Amino acid sequence: MQSYDASQAAVAAPVAAVSATSADNPQKGPAPRKWGRWVFWGKVLVTLLTLGLLYNSIFAEPDTAAAWRTLLATSLRGAGRGPVLLALALVPLNWGLEAWKWYRLARHLEPVTFGRSLRAVLVGLTLGFATPNRVGDYAGRILELKSRRVSALGAVFLGRYCQLVATVLAGVAGLLYFLLTFYLNGYPAAGLGVVVSAGVICAAVLVPLYRSRLLLAALGLWRPLRRFRPALAIMPTYPARALHVVLAISVLRYAVFCGQFMLLLAAYGVAAPLGPGLAAVAGTFLLKSLVPSLNALADVGVRELSATHLFGLLGQPALPVLSASLSLWVINIALPSAAGLLLVPGLRVLRDKSVGR
């Protein structure tokens, strides 16, 4: 998922990327032909690299290949066909909600359409597949805007942070269930302390969202963090109503992710009770989002390890959980990334290059 990931490391590289691409601002005229040629071959390289990673992640790794074949086999044989098809049907809704969220954020900067927003999200997903901490997601969205301002970087960060808020709030509740049930049962004082700590964490994660001026002031206190301030300065300009809408969309998208995971678990025969099962899913997503990744492929191991451990506490075997988690990654990340490859040649940089000629 997406996702899902708003660490400082995920902001630092895009800041440099936006600064480097500021020379491509159409207000300053078309880029020289030699730079356009470098852009073209750079995108060809990204396309080939992404195709290689897709092939490696789906066919080359034995565990992933087995899960992929099992997913197809269960669909063709009819066992679990309904839940799998329903999970697949939710993929457009999942990324449609992400596009809607980006549309609401981007139109604060300039007039955009939903179609452009959807294209930016899919291209960003494809570029982020092969880049550390999904930095390519920033580039894919910013390149679709007519004005490549540092403010656009802050808008992308704001959208990802709202998704992180939804992940943290639900994930803390899920992990709290496991802590109180399996680790702190019979220790009421420790349990109370954990509950209070969970409440503090949930409140703290909301402060940068609704009191972003405090975040900017905090960034100014430490010199290495001051470089983030120009990008995040756009956050206080969003009204509270807009933040409510973006956060609500993030919660809806998180619910779609959870629904897909539960459907795939049911398709593979995982029979955990609904409440504890949702707690395990929420805890899995939180643990995955807290660990920085090299690229989308690296997310796989973190999520699978978390899922098998939490569902193992519920008495569920590891193999069906592993298969469901891998299948979730394939349908939500690998397949949409492949679809986004079709849109990479249509990036506005290349369209501007053609117009300049």
N, C-alpha and C positions, 0 to 999 in steps of 0.2 A: 504494500500500500504506500497509496501515496500517502510514500510518502512517507501522511506522515513524516520533524527534523528542522529545527531552527537554531542550530548552534552557532556560536561566533565564527567557527571555522567555515561554516557554510555561507557566511556573509563576506569574509575577508577577500576571497578570490574573486567573487563577482564585482566587488568594488574596483579592483584593478582591471577587470575585464571591461567594465563600463567606461572607465577612464581611457582605456586603450581604444575603444570603439567610438569615442566621442568625435574623432576626426571624420567619421562617416556621417555625421549629422547632415541631412539634406539641405539645411539652411546654409551650409558652407560649400555647397556644390558637390558634384559627383566625385567619387574617389578616383585617383589615377588608375589607368588600365592595369598597370602592373600589380597594384594592390587588389584589384578585382580578380586578377588571375590567382593570386595567393588565396583569396577567400574561396574561390571556386574549388581549388584543389584541397584546401583545408576541409571543406564540407564533403568532398569525395572521400577523404581519409576517414572522417568521422563516420560516414555511411558504411564503409568497408569494415571499420573496427566494430561498429554496432552489429553488423551482420555476423561477424566472427563470434562476438560474445553471445548473440542469440543462438547460433549453432552450437557453440560450446556448452551453453547452459541447458539446452533442451536435449541434445543428442549425444554429446561427448561424455557427460558425467553419467555413470551407470545409475545412480539413485534417481536423478532427475529424469533420465530417459525412461526408467521403469515406471515412475509415477505418471509420466506423460502417456505411455502406452496403456497403463491401467485406466487412466481417465478416458481415453478413446474407447477402450474395450468395454468398459462398463456402460458407456453411452450406447454403443452399437448393440450390445446384448440386451439392454433394457434394464439391467440391475442398476438402480440409482440414476436412471436417465432423467427423471423429473427434477430432482434436486440439482444435478449438474447443469441441465439446460436452463434452469431458473437462475443459477449463479452466473452462467454466461450471459443471460438476458439482462442481468443487472450491471454488466460492464459498461454499456453506453450510458446508463443512468449515473454510474459512479463518476465517469469522466465528464459527463454533461454537467453534473453538479460542480465539479472543479472548474469547468469553463465558465459557468454562471458566476462562480465566486470571483474568478479573475476579471470577468466582465464588469462586475460591480466595483472592483478595485481600480481597474484601468480607466474606466470612464470618468473617474475623478481627475485624471491627468489629461485626457484628450477624448474626443468622440470616437467610440469604437462600436463594432457590431458583435453580436454573439458569435457569428461565423468566424470572424477574425480571432476572437478569444479562444474558440475551440481549436482552431489551427495552431495558435500559439501554445496552448497546453499540450497538444499532441507532439508538436515539434520539440518543445521543452522536455517532454518525457523521453523522447528518443535521444536527444543530446545528453540528458542527464543519466541515461542508462550506462554510459561509458565514462563518466567523469566523477572525480572524488566528491563525496557528499552531495551528489546530484547537482553540482554547480551549473551544468549545462541547462538545467531547468530555468535558471535565471536568464541565460543568454537567449534561449528560444523564445521566451516571452518578450524580452526587451527588444529584440530585433524586429518583432512584429509591430512595434509602436513607431509612429512617425517621428516622434521627438525622443531621441535616446538620451534621456536625462537620468542623472543619479537617482532622482525621485522615483523612477520606475523600479529601480532596485529595491527601494524601501517598500513599494507596494507589493512586490513579490514576497519580500520577507514578512510583511504583515499578513498576507494570506497563509503562508506556511506557519506562522506563529499561531494564527487562529486554529489551524488544524492540530497543532501541537497542544493547544489548550484543551480541545476536545479529547485528545488522546490521554493527556495527563489526568484530567478529571475522572474519566471513566477507568483508566488504568489504575489509579490510586485506589479507587473503590474496589476494583477486582483484586489487587494484591492485598488490600486490607482484609478481604474475606479469607484469603489463604493464610495470612499471618495469624489471624485470630482463631482460625479453625484448626490449623495443623501445627503451628509453632508456639503459640502463646496460650493455648487452651489450658486453663488452670492457673494462669498468672494474670489476675485482673488488673493489678497496678501497671504492669508492663503493657497490657492491652489498652488501658486508658491512655497511657502515654503515646502509644502508636496512633490511636484515634485522634488525639489532639494534634500530633505532628502531621497527620494526613490532612486535617483541616487547615493547618497553617500553610502547607504546601499548595493546596488548592487555592487558597486566598492569594498567596504570593504569585502564582502563575497568572492571575488575572490583573495584577497591578500594572505590568508593562503594557497591557492592552488598553486599559481604560485610563491610565495615568502615565501616558507615554512621555510626558514632559519630565517626569521623575527619572525615567530611563535615560533620556538625553542628558539630564544633569549628572547622573551617575557615570555615564560614559565620559563626561568631561573631566572627571576627577583623576583619571588614569590616562597618561599620555598614549600608550599603545592602543587604547580603545577610541581615542578621539577621531580616528580616521573613519569610524562608522557613523559619526554624527550627521554628515551631509546626506547620507543615504536614508537614515531613519528620521530625518527632520520632517518628512512628509507625514509621519504617523499622527501627530497632533492635529493635523488639518482635516482628518476624517471625523465627521460628526458621530456622536454616540449612536444615533439611529443606524448609520451605515455599518458601524462595528457590530451592532446587534444582528443585522442581516447577514453579514459575512460569517459571524460566529454560528448563527443558526444553520447556514448552508454547510459549514464545516461539521456540525453535529449530525446533520442529515447524511452527509457523505460517510462519516464514521459509522453510522448505523447501517449503511449499505455494505460497508466492509465487513462488519460483524455478521450481517445476514448472510453474505456470501460464504464466510468461513463456516458458519453453522450449517449451511446447506451442504457444503462439501464434506464436512465431518459426518453428517447424516448419510451422505452417499457412500462413504467408505465404511460405514457401520459403527461409528463412534456413538455410544449410547449414554453420554453423560447427561445428568439432569439439566434442565434449561438454565436455572439460576447459576449454579456452579460452572456450567459450561460457558456462559456469557462472561463470568468472572475470569475464567482461564483465557478466553479470547482477548478480553480487555487487558489483562496482565501481559499477555504475549505481545500485543501491539505496543504497550508502553516500554517494555524491556528492549524491544527492537529499536524504538525511536531514540532511546537513550545512548545507544552505542553508535559512534560515528562509523561510516562505511566508506570503502574505497569507491564503490559503484553499486548499481542496483543488484548486480550478481552477488556481491558480498553480503547483501541483506539476508540472503536465503539462509545461511547457516545460523545467524543470530535468532531469527524467528523460529526456525525448526527446533533449535535447542530449548528455547523458552517454552514452546508449545508442548513438546514431549515431556518436559519436566512438570509443568502445571497440570496437564491432563493425566500424567502418571500419578500425581497425588490423588486424582479422582478415580484411580483404578482402571484407567483406559490403556490399552496396549499402544506401544510407540509407533508401530508401522502404519496403522490407519491414520493416526494424527499427522505423521510425517508426510504421508501421501496427500492428505487434504491441504496441508500448509504449502507444499510444493505446487500443488495444482492452483492454489489461490495466487501464488506468485506468477505462474504461467499465464493465467487468464487476465490478470489485472496489470501486469507489468510487461511481460515478454510479448504477448500478442499486440497490445496497443503500441508498444515501441516499434514493432515491425510495421504496423499501420502508419505510424508517424514518419517512417522512412519515405513514404510516398509524398510527403509534404515538404521534406527538407529542400528539394530543388526549388520550391516555390517561395523560399524565404525572401523577405523584402529586400535584403542586400543584393541578391541575385537579380531580382526584378529591377532594382534601381540601376544595376550594372547594364542590363539590356537596354533600358531607356537611355542611359548615357551614351551608348553606342549609336 
